[in-house]
Amino acid sequence: MQTVWDHVRLAAARTPDRTAMVDDRGPRTASFSELVEEAEAMAAGLAATGLSPGDRAAVMLPNIWEHAIVILALHRLGVVPCLINPRLKPDEARALMQAGEARLAICMADEAVAAAAGGAVGDGRVLCVGGMVPGVADLASRRGNPADLAPWLPPDPEALSLVLYTSGTTGLPKGVMLPHRVTDARILYVPTQCGLRHGHHNRAIGLMPLFHAVGLYSAFLCTLTMNGTYYVHSAFDPAAAVDCIERDRVTFLYGAPAHFHALLAAPGFSEEKMRSVETLVYAGAVMPGPLLDRVRAAFPRAHMTNIYGTTEVMNALYMPDPAGRPTKYRPGFYSDVRVGRIGSGTGDLCDVGEEGEVLVDAAADATFSGYLGQPDATAEKLVDGWYRTGDIAVWLGDGDLELRGRVDDMIVSGGENIHPEEIETVLRQCGGVRDVAVIGIPDERLTERVVACVVADGTNREVLDAWCLASPLADYKRPRGYVFLDELPRNAANKVLRRELRAMAEAAATG
């Protein structure tokens, strides 16, 4: 077993002088040996704050250079990074830090976020990046002497390595606990399934967020493991990304469908500028057929792969060379997958051609160990040694699976998982709203667009949008469309018929 730190230190031993990282915010680069030295200096400084192996540290940063260094430094120290989406609002971030019992928080220099973090971890235990906040120390001032660090010792494979977060139905994201044993499988599926070749010819741009599993393991850590160069992309800018791909001859591109939609629409985009891309992987959602055709044409030299998975299991299914039928997958190299009858035990399996729920072996190398502080939620998803994905699929005669939908009603928009219940709870509190149901409808750019179907008196779209903006709801979860109805369609059991709502909303969008 190799840990996160093992993957980086061994890459540095192989090619110490090769460029490991390039910053997009200034003329800053680091060779592999310099990257290790910088991470160890940061680790020594963080140790001086009182952090000890096994402690948890909340990290709430965008895709900046410092985020990458902090992740490596915490792993070198034996501290568990809890990677929080920086787009969440301060109160939600504070709740996650408190629930995770974080002993330190690292965030951007934003007074509201820093105050919320201080309320969770305690005064004097917040470090900021990118500016000064009164009473809060700058992360850059916390570098120490690497010689003061204890020697590196391999941890227990089942010891906690990382906490990543996935959307929860109650509004508070669940902390997905990832032990050290998952690291190899979550990195090495890219060469085994996606065709990435080992060698310092690899050059990748960091489009996917570091606080997401694929952004961390599959793009950042995999690039370093393969002795390639990782180009930091601090905030997604399609035109800047196109320039980077052309200028730096990027060979490895990992993104969500929304990223590729934006790249193709960027000023100055051309097929010629993409000719360096050899390996193209997308995840987070099924790519709509028309967009898939455009991407294939725009990246003529790239070997394409679509990865299906969740934060909990990572790479359960994959689709090599996607075309024509963009929902047909096969089990991943590190996964054991079955299809069970919905509502039955995990041993009641479907026949070929019969729809059921995708189940992933909990003993598979990449599978998580549970949800942080939520044993009931863990017991709902890990059943008799299998992880319930909540996705519906059918076995095909050739041994592949076709995804058909979701057991629940989760919306995948712009690469983010969004639960309708969370948005519905916010909208129901707005004056005049009598009933509401939130759905997702197809969108070429976002994969799905969040739409609220509302029964209301004396309100309109502008009022509802302002209400959401003023609420604790993260901005990316806000509805991008509203349909006003006299009543919501329901069945005899009073359950909302979301399929009918989707048809109505799609018709309204078309009209």
C-alpha positions as CSV (number, residue, x, y, z in Angstrom):
1,M,0.0,0.0,0.0
2,Q,1.2,3.5,-0.8
3,T,-0.3,6.5,0.9
4,V,-0.8,10.0,-0.6
5,W,2.6,11.0,0.8
6,D,4.2,7.8,-0.5
7,H,3.0,8.5,-4.0
8,V,4.5,11.9,-4.0
9,R,7.8,11.2,-2.2
10,L,8.5,8.2,-4.5
11,A,7.8,10.2,-7.6
12,A,10.3,12.8,-6.2
13,A,12.9,10.1,-5.7
14,R,12.5,9.0,-9.4
15,T,12.6,12.4,-11.0
16,P,13.8,15.0,-8.4
17,D,14.5,17.7,-10.9
18,R,11.5,17.4,-13.1
19,T,8.8,20.1,-12.8
20,A,6.0,18.9,-10.6
21,M,3.7,22.0,-10.4
22,V,3.2,25.3,-12.2
23,D,1.1,28.1,-10.6
24,D,-1.2,30.1,-12.8
25,R,-1.2,33.2,-10.6
26,G,2.5,34.0,-11.1
27,P,5.9,32.8,-12.2
28,R,6.0,30.0,-9.5
29,T,7.1,26.4,-10.3
30,A,8.3,23.6,-8.2
31,S,10.4,20.5,-9.1
32,F,9.5,17.3,-7.4
33,S,12.2,17.7,-4.8
34,E,11.2,21.3,-4.2
35,L,7.5,20.2,-3.8
36,V,8.5,17.7,-1.2
37,E,10.6,20.3,0.6
38,E,7.8,22.9,0.6
39,A,5.3,20.4,1.9
40,E,7.6,19.3,4.7
41,A,8.3,22.9,5.6
42,M,4.6,23.5,5.8
43,A,4.1,20.3,7.8
44,A,6.7,21.4,10.3
45,G,5.0,24.8,10.7
46,L,1.6,23.1,11.2
47,A,3.0,20.8,13.8
48,A,4.1,23.9,15.7
49,T,0.4,24.8,16.0
50,G,-0.1,21.8,18.2
51,L,-1.5,19.4,15.5
52,S,-0.7,15.7,16.1
53,P,-1.1,12.6,13.9
54,G,-4.7,11.5,13.8
55,D,-6.1,15.1,14.3
56,R,-8.4,16.6,11.7
57,A,-7.9,19.9,9.9
58,A,-10.6,21.6,7.9
59,V,-9.4,22.9,4.5
60,M,-11.8,25.3,2.7
61,L,-9.8,26.5,-0.3
62,P,-10.3,26.8,-4.1
63,N,-7.9,25.1,-6.6
64,I,-5.0,27.3,-5.7
65,W,-1.3,26.4,-5.2
66,E,-1.6,26.6,-1.4
67,H,-4.4,24.1,-1.4
68,A,-2.2,21.4,-3.0
69,I,0.7,22.2,-0.6
70,V,-1.6,22.0,2.4
71,I,-3.0,18.6,1.4
72,L,0.5,17.1,1.1
73,A,1.7,18.8,4.2
74,L,-1.1,17.4,6.3
75,H,-0.6,13.9,5.0
76,R,3.2,14.2,5.8
77,L,2.2,15.2,9.3
78,G,-0.3,12.3,9.7
79,V,-3.2,14.8,10.1
80,V,-6.5,14.1,8.3
81,P,-7.5,16.8,5.8
82,C,-11.3,17.5,5.8
83,L,-11.8,19.1,2.4
84,I,-14.8,21.5,2.3
85,N,-16.3,23.1,-0.7
86,P,-15.3,26.8,-0.6
87,R,-18.6,27.7,-2.3
88,L,-20.6,26.7,0.8
89,K,-21.8,29.5,3.0
90,P,-20.1,30.2,6.3
91,D,-22.7,28.8,8.6
92,E,-22.8,25.5,6.7
93,A,-19.0,25.3,6.7
94,R,-18.9,26.0,10.5
95,A,-21.4,23.1,11.0
96,L,-19.2,20.7,9.0
97,M,-16.1,21.8,11.0
98,Q,-17.8,21.2,14.3
99,A,-19.3,17.9,13.2
100,G,-15.8,16.8,12.1
101,E,-14.2,18.0,15.3
102,A,-11.5,19.8,13.4
103,R,-8.7,21.2,15.4
104,L,-7.5,23.7,12.8
105,A,-9.1,25.5,9.9
106,I,-7.4,26.8,6.7
107,C,-9.5,29.1,4.5
108,M,-9.3,32.1,2.2
109,A,-8.9,35.6,3.7
110,D,-12.6,36.2,4.0
111,E,-13.8,37.7,7.3
112,A,-17.2,35.9,7.4
113,V,-15.6,32.5,6.6
114,A,-12.8,33.0,9.1
115,A,-15.2,34.0,11.8
116,A,-17.3,31.0,11.1
117,A,-14.2,28.8,11.2
118,G,-13.1,30.4,14.4
119,G,-16.4,29.6,16.0
120,A,-15.9,25.9,15.1
121,V,-12.2,25.3,15.9
122,G,-11.6,28.0,18.4
123,D,-9.9,31.4,18.3
124,G,-6.3,31.3,17.2
125,R,-6.7,28.1,15.3
126,V,-7.6,29.6,11.9
127,L,-5.1,30.2,9.1
128,C,-5.9,32.3,6.1
129,V,-4.6,32.4,2.5
130,G,-4.5,35.4,0.1
131,G,-4.7,38.4,2.4
132,M,-5.0,39.6,6.0
133,V,-7.9,39.1,8.3
134,P,-7.8,40.9,11.7
135,G,-6.7,38.4,14.4
136,V,-6.1,35.6,12.0
137,A,-2.6,34.3,11.1
138,D,-1.4,34.0,7.5
139,L,-0.7,30.4,6.4
140,A,2.5,31.6,4.7
141,S,3.9,32.6,8.1
142,R,3.6,29.0,9.4
143,R,6.5,27.4,7.5
144,G,8.9,25.5,9.7
145,N,12.1,23.4,9.6
146,P,11.6,20.1,7.9
147,A,14.4,18.7,10.1
148,D,12.1,19.0,13.1
149,L,9.6,16.5,11.6
150,A,9.4,13.0,13.0
151,P,10.6,10.3,10.5
152,W,7.9,9.1,8.1
153,L,6.3,5.9,9.2
154,P,3.6,4.1,7.1
155,P,0.2,4.2,8.8
156,D,-2.3,1.5,9.3
157,P,-4.2,0.8,6.0
158,E,-7.5,1.3,7.7
159,A,-6.5,4.5,9.5
160,L,-8.4,7.6,8.3
161,S,-6.6,9.4,5.4
162,L,-9.1,12.0,4.2
163,V,-12.6,13.3,4.6
164,L,-14.5,14.4,1.5
165,Y,-18.0,15.7,1.5
166,T,-21.1,14.6,-0.5
167,S,-24.5,16.2,-0.5
168,G,-26.9,15.1,2.2
169,T,-30.7,15.1,2.0
170,T,-31.0,17.1,5.3
171,G,-28.9,20.0,3.9
172,L,-25.6,19.2,5.7
173,P,-23.2,17.3,3.5
174,K,-22.0,13.9,4.8
175,G,-18.3,13.4,5.5
176,V,-17.1,10.4,3.5
177,M,-14.3,8.7,5.5
178,L,-11.5,7.4,3.2
179,P,-8.8,5.2,4.8
180,H,-5.3,5.0,3.5
181,R,-6.0,1.7,1.7
182,V,-8.2,3.4,-0.9
183,T,-5.3,5.6,-2.3
184,D,-3.8,3.2,-4.8
185,A,-7.1,2.2,-6.3
186,R,-8.3,5.8,-6.6
187,I,-5.1,6.9,-8.4
188,L,-4.2,3.8,-10.5
189,Y,-7.5,3.3,-12.1
190,V,-6.6,6.1,-14.5
191,P,-3.7,4.2,-16.2
192,T,-5.5,0.8,-15.9
193,Q,-8.8,2.1,-17.3
194,C,-8.2,5.4,-19.1
195,G,-4.9,4.6,-20.8
196,L,-2.6,7.2,-19.1
197,R,1.0,6.2,-19.6
198,H,3.7,6.6,-17.0
199,G,6.3,9.2,-17.7
200,H,7.3,12.8,-17.4
201,H,5.7,13.6,-20.8
202,N,2.4,13.9,-18.8
203,R,1.1,17.5,-18.4
204,A,-2.3,18.0,-16.8
205,I,-4.4,21.1,-16.0
206,G,-6.4,21.1,-12.8
207,L,-9.9,21.8,-13.9
208,M,-11.6,19.5,-11.3
209,P,-11.8,20.8,-7.7
210,L,-9.3,19.5,-5.3
211,F,-12.1,19.0,-2.7
212,H,-13.7,16.5,-5.1
213,A,-12.5,12.9,-5.3
214,V,-11.6,13.0,-9.0
215,G,-9.9,16.4,-8.8
216,L,-7.7,15.2,-5.9
217,Y,-6.9,11.6,-6.7
218,S,-7.5,11.3,-10.5
219,A,-6.1,14.6,-11.7
220,F,-3.7,16.0,-9.1
221,L,-2.2,13.0,-7.4
222,C,-2.3,10.8,-10.5
223,T,-0.4,13.3,-12.5
224,L,2.3,13.5,-9.8
225,T,2.4,9.7,-9.4
226,M,3.0,9.4,-13.2
227,N,5.9,11.9,-12.8
228,G,4.0,14.4,-14.8
229,T,3.5,18.2,-14.4
230,Y,0.3,19.6,-12.8
231,Y,-0.7,23.0,-14.0
232,V,-2.7,24.8,-11.3
233,H,-6.0,26.3,-12.5
234,S,-7.1,28.5,-9.6
235,A,-10.6,29.4,-10.9
236,F,-12.2,27.9,-14.0
237,D,-11.7,30.3,-16.9
238,P,-12.5,28.6,-20.2
239,A,-10.4,31.0,-22.3
240,A,-7.4,30.8,-19.9
241,A,-7.7,27.0,-19.9
242,V,-7.6,26.9,-23.7
243,D,-4.5,29.1,-23.6
244,C,-2.9,26.8,-21.1
245,I,-3.7,23.6,-23.1
246,E,-2.1,25.1,-26.2
247,R,0.8,26.9,-24.6
248,D,1.9,24.1,-22.2
249,R,1.0,21.3,-24.6
250,V,-1.3,19.7,-22.0
251,T,-1.7,15.9,-22.6
252,F,-4.1,14.9,-19.8
253,L,-7.5,16.5,-19.5
254,Y,-9.9,15.5,-16.7
255,G,-13.2,17.4,-16.4
256,A,-16.9,17.4,-16.0
257,P,-19.3,17.7,-19.1
258,A,-19.8,21.3,-18.0
259,H,-16.1,22.0,-18.4
260,F,-16.0,20.7,-21.9
261,H,-19.1,22.6,-22.9
262,A,-17.5,25.8,-21.7
263,L,-14.1,25.0,-23.4
264,L,-15.8,24.5,-26.8
265,A,-17.6,27.9,-26.4
266,A,-14.4,29.8,-25.3
267,P,-13.1,32.6,-27.5
268,G,-10.3,31.4,-29.7
269,F,-11.0,27.7,-29.2
270,S,-9.9,25.5,-32.1
271,E,-9.2,21.9,-32.8
272,E,-5.6,22.7,-33.6
273,K,-5.1,24.1,-30.1
274,M,-6.2,20.8,-28.6
275,R,-3.9,18.5,-30.5
276,S,-1.6,17.9,-27.6
277,V,-4.3,16.2,-25.6
278,E,-3.8,12.4,-25.5
279,T,-5.9,11.3,-22.6
280,L,-9.4,12.8,-22.0
281,V,-11.6,11.7,-19.1
282,Y,-14.9,13.0,-17.9
283,A,-16.9,12.3,-14.8
284,G,-19.6,13.7,-12.6
285,A,-22.5,13.1,-15.1
286,V,-23.4,11.4,-18.4
287,M,-22.4,13.7,-21.3
288,P,-25.3,14.5,-23.5
289,G,-25.1,13.0,-27.0
290,P,-24.8,16.2,-29.0
291,L,-22.0,17.5,-26.6
292,L,-20.2,14.2,-26.8
293,D,-20.1,14.3,-30.6
294,R,-18.7,17.9,-30.5
295,V,-16.0,16.9,-27.9
296,R,-14.9,13.9,-29.9
297,A,-14.6,16.1,-33.0
298,A,-12.7,18.8,-31.1
299,F,-10.1,16.4,-29.5
300,P,-9.3,14.1,-32.5
301,R,-6.1,12.6,-31.0
302,A,-7.5,12.0,-27.5
303,H,-8.4,8.6,-26.0
304,M,-11.7,9.3,-24.2
305,T,-13.1,7.6,-21.1
306,N,-16.2,8.3,-19.0
307,I,-16.0,7.3,-15.3
308,Y,-19.1,6.6,-13.2
309,G,-18.7,6.6,-9.5
310,T,-19.4,8.4,-6.3
311,T,-17.3,10.0,-3.6
312,E,-17.9,6.8,-1.6
313,V,-16.7,4.2,-4.3
314,M,-14.9,6.4,-6.9
315,N,-14.6,4.3,-10.1
316,A,-17.3,1.6,-9.9
317,L,-18.0,1.7,-13.6
318,Y,-16.4,3.1,-16.7
319,M,-17.1,3.6,-20.4
320,P,-14.1,3.3,-22.7
321,D,-14.3,5.2,-26.0
322,P,-17.9,6.6,-25.3
323,A,-20.0,7.0,-28.4
324,G,-23.6,6.4,-29.6
325,R,-24.9,4.9,-26.3
326,P,-23.5,7.2,-23.6
327,T,-25.0,5.3,-20.7
328,K,-23.4,1.9,-21.3
329,Y,-20.7,1.0,-18.7
330,R,-18.6,-1.9,-17.5
331,P,-17.3,-2.7,-14.0
332,G,-14.2,-0.8,-13.0
333,F,-10.8,-2.5,-12.6
334,Y,-10.9,-2.1,-8.8
335,S,-14.6,-2.8,-8.2
336,D,-17.0,-5.7,-7.8
337,V,-20.4,-4.7,-9.0
338,R,-23.9,-6.4,-9.0
339,V,-27.4,-5.3,-9.8
340,G,-30.0,-6.0,-7.0
341,R,-33.7,-5.9,-7.1
342,I,-35.0,-2.6,-5.7
343,G,-36.4,-2.9,-2.2
344,S,-34.9,-6.3,-1.7
345,G,-31.8,-7.6,0.1
346,T,-28.4,-7.2,-1.5
347,G,-28.4,-11.0,-2.3
348,D,-31.6,-10.8,-4.5
349,L,-30.0,-10.2,-7.9
350,C,-31.5,-9.1,-11.2
351,D,-31.5,-11.2,-14.3
352,V,-30.1,-9.9,-17.6
353,G,-32.5,-7.2,-18.9
354,E,-34.1,-6.5,-15.5
355,E,-33.8,-3.1,-13.9
356,G,-32.3,-2.9,-10.4
357,E,-30.0,-0.9,-8.1
358,V,-26.3,-0.8,-8.7
359,L,-24.4,-2.3,-5.7
360,V,-20.7,-2.1,-5.1
361,D,-18.7,-4.5,-2.9
362,A,-17.8,-2.7,0.3
363,A,-14.6,-4.7,0.4
364,A,-13.3,-3.3,-2.9
365,D,-10.1,-1.4,-2.6
366,A,-11.6,2.0,-3.4
367,T,-14.6,1.9,-1.1
368,F,-15.1,4.3,1.8
369,S,-15.3,3.1,5.4
370,G,-18.4,5.1,6.4
371,Y,-19.8,8.6,7.0
372,L,-18.2,10.7,9.7
373,G,-20.3,10.7,12.9
374,Q,-23.3,9.3,11.1
375,P,-23.7,5.6,11.8
376,D,-27.3,5.5,10.7
377,A,-26.5,7.0,7.3
378,T,-23.6,4.5,7.0
379,A,-25.9,1.6,7.8
380,E,-28.4,2.7,5.1
381,K,-25.7,2.7,2.4
382,L,-23.4,-0.2,3.6
383,V,-25.7,-3.2,3.8
384,D,-24.4,-6.8,4.2
385,G,-21.0,-5.9,2.7
386,W,-22.4,-3.9,-0.3
387,Y,-22.7,-0.2,-1.0
388,R,-26.1,0.9,-2.3
389,T,-25.4,3.5,-5.0
390,G,-29.1,4.6,-5.4
391,D,-28.6,4.3,-9.2
392,I,-30.8,2.1,-11.4
393,A,-29.2,0.0,-14.1
394,V,-29.8,-3.1,-16.2
395,W,-27.3,-5.9,-17.2
396,L,-26.9,-6.2,-20.9
397,G,-26.3,-9.4,-22.7
398,D,-22.7,-8.6,-23.4
399,G,-21.8,-8.2,-19.7
400,D,-22.0,-4.4,-19.6
401,L,-24.5,-2.3,-17.7
402,E,-26.8,0.5,-18.9
403,L,-27.7,3.2,-16.4
404,R,-31.4,4.1,-16.4
405,G,-31.8,6.7,-13.7
406,R,-31.7,7.1,-9.9
407,V,-33.6,5.5,-7.1
408,D,-33.7,8.8,-5.4
409,D,-34.2,12.2,-7.1
410,M,-30.7,13.7,-6.8
411,I,-29.8,16.2,-9.4
412,V,-26.4,16.4,-11.0
413,S,-25.7,19.9,-12.2
414,G,-22.3,21.3,-13.3
415,G,-20.6,18.3,-11.7
416,E,-22.2,18.9,-8.3
417,N,-24.7,16.5,-6.6
418,I,-27.8,18.4,-5.4
419,H,-30.7,17.0,-3.4
420,P,-34.1,18.5,-4.2
421,E,-35.2,18.3,-0.5
422,E,-32.6,20.8,0.6
423,I,-33.8,23.4,-1.9
424,E,-37.5,22.6,-1.2
425,T,-37.0,23.3,2.5
426,V,-35.6,26.7,1.7
427,L,-38.3,27.7,-0.8
428,R,-41.2,26.5,1.5
429,Q,-40.2,29.1,4.0
430,C,-40.7,32.0,1.6
431,G,-44.0,33.8,2.0
432,G,-46.7,32.9,-0.4
433,V,-45.3,29.5,-1.3
434,R,-47.9,26.8,-0.7
435,D,-46.2,23.8,-2.3
436,V,-43.0,23.1,-4.2
437,A,-41.0,20.3,-5.8
438,V,-37.5,20.7,-7.3
439,I,-36.4,18.7,-10.3
440,G,-33.6,18.6,-12.8
441,I,-34.1,18.9,-16.6
442,P,-31.6,18.2,-19.3
443,D,-29.1,21.0,-20.0
444,E,-26.2,20.7,-22.5
445,R,-23.9,22.9,-20.4
446,L,-24.8,21.7,-16.9
447,T,-26.0,18.2,-17.7
448,E,-29.1,19.0,-15.5
449,R,-30.6,22.4,-14.7
450,V,-32.3,22.9,-11.4
451,V,-35.9,23.9,-11.8
452,A,-38.4,24.7,-9.0
453,C,-42.1,23.8,-9.6
454,V,-44.0,26.1,-7.3
455,V,-47.6,26.6,-6.2
456,A,-47.7,30.1,-4.7
457,D,-49.8,33.2,-4.0
458,G,-48.5,36.6,-4.7
459,T,-44.9,35.8,-5.5
460,N,-42.7,35.5,-8.6
461,R,-39.3,34.3,-9.8
462,E,-37.4,37.4,-8.7
463,V,-38.8,37.2,-5.1
464,L,-37.9,33.5,-4.9
465,D,-34.5,34.0,-6.3
466,A,-33.7,36.8,-3.9
467,W,-35.0,34.5,-1.1
468,C,-32.6,31.8,-2.1
469,L,-29.7,34.2,-2.4
470,A,-30.3,35.4,1.2
471,S,-30.6,31.9,2.6
472,P,-27.9,29.5,3.7
473,L,-28.3,27.7,0.4
474,A,-25.1,27.5,-1.6
475,D,-25.4,29.5,-4.8
476,Y,-24.8,26.6,-7.1
477,K,-27.9,24.9,-5.7
478,R,-30.2,27.8,-6.5
479,P,-33.0,27.0,-9.1
480,R,-32.1,28.3,-12.6
481,G,-35.7,28.1,-13.6
482,Y,-39.2,28.3,-12.2
483,V,-42.5,26.7,-13.3
484,F,-45.6,28.1,-11.6
485,L,-48.6,25.7,-11.2
486,D,-52.0,25.6,-9.7
487,E,-51.1,22.3,-8.0
488,L,-48.4,19.6,-8.1
489,P,-49.3,16.3,-9.7
490,R,-49.4,13.6,-7.0
491,N,-50.4,9.9,-6.9
492,A,-52.9,8.2,-4.6
493,A,-50.3,8.1,-1.8
494,N,-49.8,11.9,-2.2
495,K,-46.3,11.4,-3.6
496,V,-45.2,14.1,-6.1
497,L,-45.0,12.7,-9.6
498,R,-41.6,14.1,-10.5
499,R,-41.6,12.4,-13.9
500,E,-44.7,14.4,-14.9
501,L,-43.1,17.6,-13.5
502,R,-40.0,17.0,-15.6
503,A,-42.1,16.6,-18.7
504,M,-44.0,19.8,-18.0
505,A,-40.8,21.8,-17.2
506,E,-39.0,20.6,-20.3
507,A,-42.1,21.6,-22.4
508,A,-42.1,25.0,-20.7
509,A,-38.3,25.4,-21.4
510,T,-38.8,24.4,-25.1
511,G,-41.7,26.8,-25.5
